[in-house]
Amino acid sequence: MEMNEMMDVLSTVGCLLLVTPIDFFMLSRVANSLFWMSRYLERAESIARIVDVNLQSLLDYKTLDDKSLKEQWGPLVKTLGDEETFAKLYKKEDSRAVTEFLTFNESNPNSILSCIVSARHNARSVRDQISLEMWEEINRLYLFIRSKSTRNLWQQSPYDFYREVKQSSYTLQGLASATTVHDEGLEFAMMGRFLERADMTSRILDVKHGILSMTEASGADLGFQSIQSAAVLRSSSAYEAFQHVYSSQITPVQVAEFLLLADSFPRSVRFCMRTFDHFLRKMSGSAPGQFVNEAEKLSGRLVAELNYTTIEEVMGIGLHEYIDSIQLKLNEIGLAMFESYILYQKTELEEEIRMQRQVQQQ
């Protein structure tokens, strides 16, 4: 390319930058980081809760042989779909191996440690978009999980360790609401939180309901079934909320109904997706019942399905099969949102220049 032609191209590119939404490039990067920062923090909290509940529920077992331990701990690894990674690293699915794998193992991308490290990495890349208080708390949590003394705390008092992780997550949720500007950045963070929460609730219910079904089929007494059902609810911080709605004895079907379809519980799949859909539509300003992109169409369709589905219909399909379909839809919604708002479809520079010249000539 001749020098004069090169200068002409550069001049045109300069004009192009004046009309190209350069803020969109920044928003794409920032949106992605805020979205995943929030998802990773929510995931770390969820894992801390289910591991803690599982440890406490061991106290209700009269005998703890290898079979009982495998039935209790194996499903936790399946919750996150990390069976292959676990099998390469550990020989037995016992409490020590599973808790270490889900808490500190850096080879596991879904361990609490890995999630907090990833959340901090994303937070650091958008340091100017979050408040000082949020950054300090994320950094404090990161230093806590990396500290050598934290391992000793985990070994001596797992309850205190997991409570620290959960409390930090709750603190960050409050700080996000109280100390950051309520703009598109916070909306992406909220979408990340509620999409992750819906996914984790469905996973916990899917795996744990399998335990309940086996307990029911084995003819275990109602008291032990109730204990197992309560453990499922506590894994989603839903025990007290469930008691507020249901006054009768806890049953597996009621647990499934509450965690999937409850209208006012903030961790039910229905509530999470309705909130996600609300923030998604705020991005474009589209009204309920309408959509301007694939993400809104898929999200609105899932919200409508959850609004008009009954637990009898779910159980008729099969709980596992129904949750599988929900998780596939959650994945599709996440991908569609990424393509709509975060992935920028680049065009060739010469094509952009040609289009810009046409605009200038008109």
ZAMARGU-4260 file (C-alpha; in steps of 0.2 Angstrom, whole numbers, plus 5000, padded with zeros to 4 digits):
<rodrens>
0) 5000/5000/5000 | 5007/5017/4995 | 5011/5030/5008 | 4997/5042/5002 | 4984/5028/5002
5) 4990/5022/5019 | 4987/5040/5026 | 4970/5040/5018 | 4966/5024/5026 | 4972/5030/5043
10) 4962/5046/5041 | 4947/5036/5037 | 4949/5025/5052 | 4951/5041/5063 | 4934/5046/5057
15) 4927/5029/5059 | 4932/5029/5077 | 4922/5045/5080 | 4906/5036/5075 | 4910/5018/5081
20) 4903/5014/5098 | 4920/5012/5106 | 4912/5012/5123 | 4904/4995/5117 | 4921/4988/5117
25) 4924/4993/5135 | 4907/4988/5140 | 4909/4971/5132 | 4925/4968/5143 | 4918/4976/5158
30) 4902/4967/5157 | 4910/4950/5155 | 4921/4952/5170 | 4907/4959/5181 | 4896/4944/5175
35) 4909/4931/5179 | 4915/4939/5195 | 4897/4938/5202 | 4895/4920/5196 | 4911/4914/5204
40) 4907/4922/5220 | 4890/4914/5220 | 4897/4897/5216 | 4910/4898/5230 | 4896/4902/5242
45) 4885/4888/5236 | 4899/4875/5237 | 4903/4881/5255 | 4885/4878/5260 | 4883/4861/5253
50) 4899/4854/5259 | 4895/4862/5277 | 4878/4854/5277 | 4885/4837/5271 | 4897/4837/5285
55) 4884/4841/5298 | 4872/4828/5291 | 4885/4814/5295 | 4880/4816/5313 | 4863/4809/5309
60) 4870/4792/5303 | 4870/4778/5315 | 4884/4769/5305 | 4897/4775/5293 | 4903/4762/5282
65) 4911/4764/5265 | 4895/4762/5256 | 4886/4776/5267 | 4901/4788/5264 | 4900/4785/5245
70) 4881/4788/5245 | 4884/4804/5255 | 4899/4812/5247 | 4898/4805/5229 | 4883/4816/5223
75) 4893/4832/5228 | 4906/4829/5215 | 4892/4825/5203 | 4883/4841/5207 | 4897/4851/5197
80) 4900/4838/5184 | 4918/4835/5190 | 4918/4816/5192 | 4932/4813/5179 | 4944/4825/5187
85) 4940/4818/5204 | 4943/4800/5199 | 4961/4805/5192 | 4966/4813/5209 | 4958/4802/5222
90) 4954/4784/5225 | 4939/4785/5237 | 4924/4796/5238 | 4925/4799/5257 | 4923/4815/5267
95) 4942/4820/5267 | 4944/4818/5248 | 4928/4826/5243 | 4929/4841/5255 | 4948/4844/5250
100) 4943/4842/5231 | 4929/4855/5232 | 4938/4867/5244 | 4956/4869/5240 | 4961/4858/5225
105) 4967/4870/5212 | 4966/4857/5198 | 4947/4858/5201 | 4941/4874/5192 | 4925/4873/5203
110) 4933/4872/5220 | 4930/4886/5232 | 4948/4892/5230 | 4948/4892/5211 | 4931/4901/5211
115) 4938/4915/5223 | 4954/4917/5213 | 4944/4918/5197 | 4932/4931/5205 | 4947/4942/5211
120) 4955/4941/5194 | 4939/4947/5186 | 4937/4960/5199 | 4954/4967/5197 | 4951/4969/5178
125) 4937/4980/5182 | 4944/4989/5198 | 4937/5006/5192 | 4919/4999/5190 | 4917/4992/5208
130) 4918/5002/5224 | 4933/5002/5236 | 4923/4992/5249 | 4919/4978/5237 | 4937/4977/5231
135) 4943/4977/5249 | 4931/4963/5254 | 4935/4952/5238 | 4954/4955/5242 | 4951/4950/5260
140) 4942/4934/5255 | 4956/4930/5243 | 4970/4932/5256 | 4960/4922/5268 | 4958/4907/5257
145) 4976/4908/5252 | 4983/4910/5270 | 4992/4895/5277 | 4982/4897/5294 | 4966/4895/5284
150) 4970/4876/5281 | 4972/4874/5300 | 4955/4882/5303 | 4947/4871/5290 | 4955/4855/5298
155) 4950/4861/5316 | 4933/4869/5313 | 4926/4866/5295 | 4910/4875/5301 | 4919/4891/5305
160) 4929/4890/5289 | 4913/4888/5278 | 4904/4901/5288 | 4918/4914/5284 | 4916/4910/5265
165) 4897/4912/5266 | 4897/4928/5276 | 4909/4936/5264 | 4898/4932/5250 | 4883/4940/5259
170) 4893/4955/5263 | 4898/4957/5245 | 4880/4956/5239 | 4875/4970/5252 | 4890/4980/5246
175) 4886/4978/5228 | 4869/4985/5231 | 4874/4999/5244 | 4890/5006/5237 | 4890/5004/5218
180) 4881/5014/5204 | 4865/5005/5199 | 4869/5005/5180 | 4872/4992/5167 | 4888/4986/5176
185) 4877/4981/5191 | 4864/4973/5180 | 4877/4962/5172 | 4883/4957/5190 | 4865/4953/5195
190) 4862/4943/5180 | 4878/4933/5183 | 4872/4930/5201 | 4855/4924/5198 | 4859/4913/5183
195) 4872/4904/5193 | 4860/4903/5208 | 4847/4895/5197 | 4859/4883/5190 | 4866/4878/5207
200) 4849/4876/5215 | 4844/4864/5200 | 4860/4854/5202 | 4858/4852/5221 | 4840/4847/5219
205) 4844/4835/5205 | 4858/4826/5214 | 4851/4827/5232 | 4834/4821/5226 | 4842/4805/5220
210) 4847/4802/5238 | 4830/4805/5244 | 4822/4793/5231 | 4835/4779/5237 | 4830/4783/5255
215) 4812/4782/5251 | 4814/4766/5241 | 4824/4757/5254 | 4810/4759/5267 | 4819/4770/5279
220) 4809/4777/5293 | 4800/4794/5290 | 4811/4803/5303 | 4827/4799/5293 | 4818/4804/5277
225) 4814/4820/5285 | 4832/4823/5290 | 4838/4820/5272 | 4825/4832/5265 | 4830/4845/5278
230) 4848/4843/5272 | 4843/4846/5254 | 4834/4862/5260 | 4848/4868/5270 | 4860/4866/5255
235) 4850/4880/5247 | 4847/4890/5263 | 4829/4886/5261 | 4825/4877/5277 | 4817/4891/5287
240) 4808/4898/5272 | 4801/4881/5268 | 4794/4880/5285 | 4786/4897/5283 | 4776/4890/5268
245) 4773/4872/5273 | 4767/4867/5290 | 4766/4848/5287 | 4780/4836/5287 | 4794/4838/5274
250) 4792/4827/5259 | 4803/4825/5244 | 4789/4831/5232 | 4787/4847/5243 | 4805/4850/5243
255) 4806/4849/5224 | 4791/4860/5222 | 4798/4874/5233 | 4816/4874/5226 | 4809/4874/5208
260) 4793/4884/5208 | 4792/4894/5223 | 4786/4912/5218 | 4794/4922/5233 | 4809/4912/5238
265) 4825/4920/5231 | 4834/4904/5228 | 4821/4895/5219 | 4824/4892/5200 | 4808/4902/5196
270) 4812/4917/5206 | 4830/4917/5200 | 4825/4917/5182 | 4812/4930/5184 | 4825/4941/5192
275) 4837/4937/5178 | 4824/4941/5165 | 4820/4958/5173 | 4838/4964/5173 | 4841/4957/5155
280) 4826/4967/5149 | 4832/4983/5157 | 4847/4982/5145 | 4836/4984/5130 | 4821/4992/5138
285) 4810/4979/5130 | 4793/4975/5139 | 4788/4958/5146 | 4780/4948/5132 | 4792/4955/5119
290) 4810/4952/5115 | 4823/4960/5104 | 4836/4947/5104 | 4838/4928/5107 | 4843/4929/5125
295) 4827/4938/5129 | 4817/4926/5119 | 4824/4911/5128 | 4824/4919/5145 | 4805/4924/5143
300) 4800/4907/5137 | 4808/4898/5152 | 4801/4911/5164 | 4783/4908/5157 | 4786/4889/5158
305) 4791/4890/5176 | 4776/4901/5180 | 4763/4889/5172 | 4771/4872/5177 | 4764/4862/5192
310) 4774/4850/5202 | 4763/4836/5196 | 4768/4839/5178 | 4786/4840/5183 | 4785/4823/5193
315) 4775/4816/5178 | 4790/4820/5166 | 4802/4814/5179 | 4812/4826/5191 | 4829/4821/5184
320) 4823/4823/5166 | 4814/4840/5169 | 4830/4847/5178 | 4841/4841/5164 | 4830/4851/5152
325) 4831/4866/5163 | 4850/4866/5164 | 4851/4864/5145 | 4840/4880/5144 | 4850/4889/5157
330) 4866/4885/5146 | 4857/4891/5130 | 4852/4907/5139 | 4869/4911/5145 | 4877/4908/5128
335) 4864/4919/5120 | 4867/4933/5132 | 4885/4932/5129 | 4883/4933/5110 | 4870/4947/5112
340) 4880/4959/5123 | 4898/4953/5126 | 4904/4945/5110 | 4907/4958/5097 | 4906/4952/5079
345) 4921/4960/5071 | 4922/4964/5053 | 4937/4967/5041 | 4945/4984/5043 | 4943/4987/5024
350) 4925/4983/5025 | 4922/4995/5039 | 4932/5008/5030 | 4922/5005/5014 | 4905/5007/5024
355) 4911/5023/5032 | 4916/5031/5016 | 4899/5027/5009 | 4891/5036/5024 | 4902/5051/5022
360) 4898/5052/5003 | 4879/5052/5007
</rodrens>
